[in-house]
Amino acid sequence: MNDKAIFRLVMAISVVVFVAVVILNRKILPVPEVIPDFVYRLPKLNAMINGTCSLLLLLSLYFIKQKNIALHRKVNIITFCLSAVFLVSYITYHWMAHETTYPVDNPLRTPYLVILVSHIILAAAVLPLILLSFYYGLKSQEPGCEAYVQKHRRLTRWSFPIWLYVTITGVVVYLMISPFYTFN
């Protein structure tokens, strides 16, 4: 596939994921009558995955600063795979579980909503950046692909801090909303 086809594929995947999340959050699809018990453990799992991804992203930054490209690459592959597991878990939870809302009378509601909204917007925006960064990083390992190294560096200047923010705020959102889960 050429770069133009990859770009189109990345945009298509990003749109499909965004639409799936919107549909699932709107409860358009039928929800099973009996929700499996494991579904209620997914928010904690998601927070653990996000926290792990935060640490791995920082570790990845450390390795690239040390010019250890091999470990940088391995850590990013692990982080990418964990993020894919997170996405499946997130979609499963939001499809099956009932929505938990932050209490209106809680004084932390406004900060929670600011963090949540920024988290959601940036999570949607960063997906294509992550996919393209990952692609350029993999392509840069091929002989004679210095142009991909440059593309990877330019793109990760944006994707890295946004992805790190999204993973950290994912944990913060969980910690703020979890006391209000009715299934704990």
C-alpha positions in Angstrom: 0.0 0.0 0.0 1.2 3.5 -0.7 1.1 6.4 1.8 -2.1 7.8 0.4 -3.9 4.5 0.8 -2.5 4.2 4.4 -3.7 7.7 5.2 -7.2 6.8 3.9 -7.2 3.6 5.9 -6.2 5.4 9.0 -9.0 8.0 8.5 -11.5 5.3 7.8 -10.5 3.4 11.0 -10.7 6.6 13.0 -14.1 7.5 11.7 -15.5 3.9 12.3 -14.2 3.9 15.9 -15.6 7.4 16.5 -19.0 6.4 15.1 -19.0 3.1 17.1 -18.3 5.0 20.3 -21.1 7.5 19.6 -23.6 4.8 18.8 -22.7 2.8 21.9 -22.9 5.8 24.1 -26.3 6.7 22.7 -27.5 3.1 23.4 -28.8 2.8 19.9 -27.8 -0.9 19.7 -29.8 -3.4 21.8 -28.2 -4.1 25.2 -28.3 -7.7 26.5 -31.0 -8.4 29.1 -28.4 -9.9 31.4 -25.2 -8.0 31.6 -22.2 -10.4 32.3 -20.5 -9.8 35.6 -17.1 -9.1 33.9 -18.5 -6.0 32.3 -18.5 -4.2 35.7 -14.8 -4.9 36.1 -13.9 -3.2 32.8 -13.7 0.4 34.1 -11.0 -0.6 36.6 -9.3 -2.6 33.9 -9.4 0.4 31.5 -7.9 2.6 34.2 -5.1 0.1 34.8 -4.5 -0.1 31.0 -4.4 3.7 30.8 -2.0 4.0 33.7 0.2 1.3 32.2 0.2 3.1 28.9 1.1 6.4 30.5 4.2 4.7 32.1 5.1 3.0 28.8 4.8 6.2 26.9 7.2 7.8 29.3 9.5 4.8 29.1 9.4 5.1 25.3 10.4 8.7 25.5 13.3 7.8 27.8 14.5 5.1 25.4 14.4 7.4 22.3 16.2 10.1 24.3 18.9 7.5 25.0 18.9 6.6 21.3 17.8 3.1 22.0 15.6 2.7 19.0 15.1 -1.0 19.5 13.6 -0.7 23.0 11.7 2.4 22.0 10.1 0.4 19.2 9.3 -2.6 21.4 7.7 -0.4 24.1 5.6 1.4 21.5 4.4 -1.9 20.1 3.3 -3.0 23.6 1.6 0.3 24.2 -0.2 0.2 20.9 -1.4 -3.4 21.6 -2.5 -2.4 25.1 -4.4 0.6 23.7 -6.2 -1.8 21.2 -7.2 -4.0 24.2 -8.4 -0.8 26.0 -10.5 0.2 23.0 -12.2 -3.2 22.8 -12.8 -3.1 26.6 -14.1 0.5 26.5 -16.5 -0.3 23.6 -17.7 -3.5 25.4 -18.4 -1.6 28.6 -20.2 1.3 27.0 -22.3 -1.0 25.0 -23.5 -3.1 27.9 -23.3 -1.1 31.1 -25.7 1.6 32.3 -24.2 5.1 32.2 -22.9 6.6 35.5 -23.3 10.3 35.9 -21.5 12.6 38.2 -23.8 14.1 40.8 -25.1 17.6 39.9 -24.6 18.8 43.5 -21.0 17.7 43.8 -18.5 20.6 43.9 -16.1 18.6 41.8 -18.6 18.2 39.0 -17.3 21.1 36.9 -13.6 20.1 37.1 -14.7 16.5 36.3 -16.6 17.6 33.3 -13.7 19.8 32.0 -11.3 16.8 32.3 -13.8 14.4 30.8 -14.7 16.6 27.8 -11.0 17.4 27.1 -10.2 13.7 27.5 -13.0 12.7 25.0 -12.2 15.3 22.4 -8.4 14.6 22.5 -9.0 10.8 22.5 -11.0 11.1 19.3 -8.4 13.5 17.8 -5.3 11.5 18.7 -6.3 8.2 17.2 -5.4 9.0 13.6 -2.2 10.7 14.9 -1.2 7.5 16.8 -2.0 5.3 13.8 0.1 7.4 11.5 2.9 7.8 14.0 3.0 4.0 14.4 3.0 3.5 10.7 5.8 6.0 10.1 7.8 4.5 12.9 7.5 1.0 11.5 8.3 2.2 8.0 11.4 4.1 9.3 13.0 0.8 10.1 13.2 -0.2 6.4 16.5 0.6 4.7 16.6 4.0 2.9 13.5 5.3 4.6 14.9 8.5 6.2 11.8 10.4 5.1 9.7 8.2 7.3 12.0 9.0 10.3 11.4 12.7 9.8 7.6 12.2 9.3 7.5 10.1 12.5 9.4 12.7 14.5 7.2 15.6 13.3 4.0 13.7 14.0 5.0 12.4 17.4 5.7 15.9 18.6 1.9 16.2 18.6 0.7 12.6 19.1 2.9 11.8 22.1 1.8 14.6 24.4 -1.8 14.2 23.4 -1.7 10.5 23.9 0.0 10.8 27.2 -2.6 13.4 28.3 -5.4 11.1 27.2 -4.0 8.1 29.1 -3.4 10.1 32.3 -6.8 11.8 32.2 -8.4 8.4 31.6 -7.1 7.3 35.0 -8.2 10.6 36.6 -11.7 10.3 35.1 -12.0 6.8 36.5 -10.9 7.8 40.0 -13.3 10.7 40.0 -16.4 8.8 38.7 -15.8 5.4 40.4 -17.2 6.3 43.8 -20.6 6.9 42.0 -20.7 3.5 40.3 -23.8 1.6 41.5 -22.2 -1.8 40.9 -19.2 -1.4 43.2 
